[in-house]
Amino acid sequence: VQLQAYGGGLVQTGGFLRISCGASGNILSINVMGWYRQAPGKQRELVASITTGGSTNYEDSAKGRFTISRDNGKYTVNLQMNSLKADDTAIYYCSAGTTLFPSTYWGQGTEVTVSS
């Protein structure tokens, strides 16, 4: 499975940004897609994930601000990020896998910078 992430950029505090990730290859082998992020000097952490059936999971700081969605027909997962904060600045990585192993595959990462 290959993952291609896009849509990162620079945004001001309080702004919004949408990042997307397209999957290709053996896509029938995956049923979970998600977004992780890694800020400088910090460990990579889960931001949000979504299953083929539409079940979602969010990291606490993302709840109420971020929305993950999935277009199964296009094998794309999107992350709408609103009310962005400086703490959201990170490299965002798309992941895909199964329920037991949700991050088997990784995309190249897209940078999100929130300026104050």
Contacts in CASP RR format, 6 or more apart in sequence:
PFRMAT RR
TARGET T0000
AUTHOR 0000-0000-0000
METHOD contacts of the structure
MODEL  1
VQLQAYGGGLVQTGGFLRISCGASGNILSINVMGWYRQAPGKQRELVASI
TTGGSTNYEDSAKGRFTISRDNGKYTVNLQMNSLKADDTAIYYCSAGTTL
FPSTYWGQGTEVTVSS
1 23 0 8 1.000
1 24 0 8 1.000
1 25 0 8 1.000
1 26 0 8 1.000
1 27 0 8 1.000
1 29 0 8 1.000
1 30 0 8 1.000
1 96 0 8 1.000
1 97 0 8 1.000
1 104 0 8 1.000
1 105 0 8 1.000
2 23 0 8 1.000
2 24 0 8 1.000
2 25 0 8 1.000
2 105 0 8 1.000
2 107 0 8 1.000
3 21 0 8 1.000
3 22 0 8 1.000
3 23 0 8 1.000
3 94 0 8 1.000
3 95 0 8 1.000
3 96 0 8 1.000
3 105 0 8 1.000
3 106 0 8 1.000
3 107 0 8 1.000
3 108 0 8 1.000
4 21 0 8 1.000
4 22 0 8 1.000
4 24 0 8 1.000
4 94 0 8 1.000
4 107 0 8 1.000
4 108 0 8 1.000
5 19 0 8 1.000
5 20 0 8 1.000
5 21 0 8 1.000
5 22 0 8 1.000
5 92 0 8 1.000
5 93 0 8 1.000
5 94 0 8 1.000
5 107 0 8 1.000
5 108 0 8 1.000
5 109 0 8 1.000
5 110 0 8 1.000
6 19 0 8 1.000
6 20 0 8 1.000
6 21 0 8 1.000
6 110 0 8 1.000
7 17 0 8 1.000
7 18 0 8 1.000
7 19 0 8 1.000
7 20 0 8 1.000
7 110 0 8 1.000
8 17 0 8 1.000
8 19 0 8 1.000
8 92 0 8 1.000
8 110 0 8 1.000
8 111 0 8 1.000
8 112 0 8 1.000
9 17 0 8 1.000
9 110 0 8 1.000
9 111 0 8 1.000
9 112 0 8 1.000
9 113 0 8 1.000
10 113 0 8 1.000
10 115 0 8 1.000
11 17 0 8 1.000
11 84 0 8 1.000
11 112 0 8 1.000
11 113 0 8 1.000
11 114 0 8 1.000
11 115 0 8 1.000
12 84 0 8 1.000
12 114 0 8 1.000
12 115 0 8 1.000
12 116 0 8 1.000
13 84 0 8 1.000
13 85 0 8 1.000
13 86 0 8 1.000
13 114 0 8 1.000
13 115 0 8 1.000
13 116 0 8 1.000
14 82 0 8 1.000
14 83 0 8 1.000
14 84 0 8 1.000
14 85 0 8 1.000
14 114 0 8 1.000
15 82 0 8 1.000
15 83 0 8 1.000
15 84 0 8 1.000
15 114 0 8 1.000
16 80 0 8 1.000
16 81 0 8 1.000
16 82 0 8 1.000
16 83 0 8 1.000
16 84 0 8 1.000
17 81 0 8 1.000
17 84 0 8 1.000
17 112 0 8 1.000
18 78 0 8 1.000
18 79 0 8 1.000
18 80 0 8 1.000
18 81 0 8 1.000
19 35 0 8 1.000
19 78 0 8 1.000
19 79 0 8 1.000
19 81 0 8 1.000
19 92 0 8 1.000
19 110 0 8 1.000
19 112 0 8 1.000
20 76 0 8 1.000
20 77 0 8 1.000
20 78 0 8 1.000
20 79 0 8 1.000
21 33 0 8 1.000
21 34 0 8 1.000
21 35 0 8 1.000
21 76 0 8 1.000
21 77 0 8 1.000
21 78 0 8 1.000
21 94 0 8 1.000
21 107 0 8 1.000
22 74 0 8 1.000
22 75 0 8 1.000
22 76 0 8 1.000
22 77 0 8 1.000
22 94 0 8 1.000
23 30 0 8 1.000
23 33 0 8 1.000
23 75 0 8 1.000
23 76 0 8 1.000
23 77 0 8 1.000
23 96 0 8 1.000
23 105 0 8 1.000
24 75 0 8 1.000
27 75 0 8 1.000
29 97 0 8 1.000
29 98 0 8 1.000
30 96 0 8 1.000
30 97 0 8 1.000
30 98 0 8 1.000
30 104 0 8 1.000
30 105 0 8 1.000
31 51 0 8 1.000
31 52 0 8 1.000
31 53 0 8 1.000
31 97 0 8 1.000
31 98 0 8 1.000
31 99 0 8 1.000
32 49 0 8 1.000
32 50 0 8 1.000
32 51 0 8 1.000
32 52 0 8 1.000
32 96 0 8 1.000
32 97 0 8 1.000
32 98 0 8 1.000
32 99 0 8 1.000
32 102 0 8 1.000
33 49 0 8 1.000
33 50 0 8 1.000
33 70 0 8 1.000
33 77 0 8 1.000
33 94 0 8 1.000
33 95 0 8 1.000
33 96 0 8 1.000
33 97 0 8 1.000
34 46 0 8 1.000
34 47 0 8 1.000
34 48 0 8 1.000
34 49 0 8 1.000
34 50 0 8 1.000
34 68 0 8 1.000
34 77 0 8 1.000
34 79 0 8 1.000
34 94 0 8 1.000
34 95 0 8 1.000
34 96 0 8 1.000
34 102 0 8 1.000
34 103 0 8 1.000
35 46 0 8 1.000
35 47 0 8 1.000
35 48 0 8 1.000
35 49 0 8 1.000
35 68 0 8 1.000
35 77 0 8 1.000
35 79 0 8 1.000
35 92 0 8 1.000
35 93 0 8 1.000
35 94 0 8 1.000
35 95 0 8 1.000
36 44 0 8 1.000
36 45 0 8 1.000
36 46 0 8 1.000
36 47 0 8 1.000
36 92 0 8 1.000
36 93 0 8 1.000
36 95 0 8 1.000
36 103 0 8 1.000
37 44 0 8 1.000
37 45 0 8 1.000
37 47 0 8 1.000
37 88 0 8 1.000
37 90 0 8 1.000
37 91 0 8 1.000
37 92 0 8 1.000
37 93 0 8 1.000
37 112 0 8 1.000
38 44 0 8 1.000
38 45 0 8 1.000
38 90 0 8 1.000
38 91 0 8 1.000
38 93 0 8 1.000
39 87 0 8 1.000
39 89 0 8 1.000
39 90 0 8 1.000
39 91 0 8 1.000
42 90 0 8 1.000
44 93 0 8 1.000
45 59 0 8 1.000
46 57 0 8 1.000
46 59 0 8 1.000
47 58 0 8 1.000
47 59 0 8 1.000
47 62 0 8 1.000
47 66 0 8 1.000
47 79 0 8 1.000
47 92 0 8 1.000
48 56 0 8 1.000
48 57 0 8 1.000
48 58 0 8 1.000
48 59 0 8 1.000
48 62 0 8 1.000
48 66 0 8 1.000
48 68 0 8 1.000
48 79 0 8 1.000
49 56 0 8 1.000
49 57 0 8 1.000
49 68 0 8 1.000
49 95 0 8 1.000
49 102 0 8 1.000
50 56 0 8 1.000
50 57 0 8 1.000
50 68 0 8 1.000
50 69 0 8 1.000
50 70 0 8 1.000
50 77 0 8 1.000
51 99 0 8 1.000
52 70 0 8 1.000
52 72 0 8 1.000
54 70 0 8 1.000
56 68 0 8 1.000
58 64 0 8 1.000
58 66 0 8 1.000
58 68 0 8 1.000
61 87 0 8 1.000
65 81 0 8 1.000
65 82 0 8 1.000
65 83 0 8 1.000
65 84 0 8 1.000
66 79 0 8 1.000
66 80 0 8 1.000
66 81 0 8 1.000
66 82 0 8 1.000
67 79 0 8 1.000
67 80 0 8 1.000
67 82 0 8 1.000
68 77 0 8 1.000
68 78 0 8 1.000
68 79 0 8 1.000
68 80 0 8 1.000
69 77 0 8 1.000
69 78 0 8 1.000
69 80 0 8 1.000
70 76 0 8 1.000
70 77 0 8 1.000
70 78 0 8 1.000
71 77 0 8 1.000
71 78 0 8 1.000
77 94 0 8 1.000
79 92 0 8 1.000
81 88 0 8 1.000
81 112 0 8 1.000
84 112 0 8 1.000
84 114 0 8 1.000
85 114 0 8 1.000
86 114 0 8 1.000
86 115 0 8 1.000
86 116 0 8 1.000
87 114 0 8 1.000
88 112 0 8 1.000
88 114 0 8 1.000
89 112 0 8 1.000
89 113 0 8 1.000
89 114 0 8 1.000
90 111 0 8 1.000
90 112 0 8 1.000
91 109 0 8 1.000
91 110 0 8 1.000
91 111 0 8 1.000
91 112 0 8 1.000
92 109 0 8 1.000
92 110 0 8 1.000
92 111 0 8 1.000
92 112 0 8 1.000
93 106 0 8 1.000
93 107 0 8 1.000
93 108 0 8 1.000
93 109 0 8 1.000
94 106 0 8 1.000
94 107 0 8 1.000
94 109 0 8 1.000
95 102 0 8 1.000
95 103 0 8 1.000
95 104 0 8 1.000
95 105 0 8 1.000
95 106 0 8 1.000
95 107 0 8 1.000
96 102 0 8 1.000
96 103 0 8 1.000
96 104 0 8 1.000
96 105 0 8 1.000
97 103 0 8 1.000
97 104 0 8 1.000
97 105 0 8 1.000
98 104 0 8 1.000
END
